[in-house]
Amino acid sequence: MIGLVLGFVPAALSLVSGNTISINGTAIGGWLGVWIVTLACGLGGFLFGAIWALVLRAIAIASGR
């Protein structure tokens, strides 16, 4: 959820201020760009959380022995 918020807020503010969102040199205008940035940050946040959950679970299993 934090990743979604961290993607949506800056992208929406960028759109409101009149900027065009550019991804790999491709300009994506309007709300489509906002939602692409939001989904990218949300996916990144999900993967970050999933990796840390696995790391912490492995530590917990290792410390149990």
N, C-alpha and C positions, 0 to 999 in steps of 0.2 A: 504494500500500500504506500509506503514511503517513497519507493521508486516511482510510482505513478504520479504522486504529488510533485516530486522533484522534477519530473518531466513536464507535467502539464503547466505548472505555474510560470516557469521561465518562458516556455514556448508561447503561452497565451499572452504574456506581457510583451513578448517580442512581436507578436502579430498585432496587438493593439497599438504598439508604437510605430508600426508601419514597416517593419523589417521583413525581409523574405528569408525563410529558413532554407539553408543550403546543406544538403547531405551528399558528401563525396563530389562536390562541385555541381550537383544538380539542384536547381532552385525549385522548391516546393512551396507554393503560395497557399494562403488561406488556411482553413481549419484542417485540411488534410495533413499539412506539415505539422500542425500542433499534435494531432493524434498519432502521427508516426513517431514523433519524438517521445510522446507519452508512453506509447507501447514499447519503444526501445528501452527507455529507462525502467519501465515496469519489469520487462523481461530480464534486464540486467540485475535489478534488485532481487528478483526471484532466484536467479542463478546464484547470486552472492549468498543469499540466505540458505539455499539448498546445500551449497558447498560447505558453509560453516556448520550446518547441522550435521553433515556427515563427519566433519573433522571432530567436532565435539563429542559425537557418539562414539567414534573410534577411540578418543581419549578416555571416555568413560568405560568402555569395554576393557581397554588396556590397563586402567588403574584398578579394575575389579579383580585382577589376578594377583 
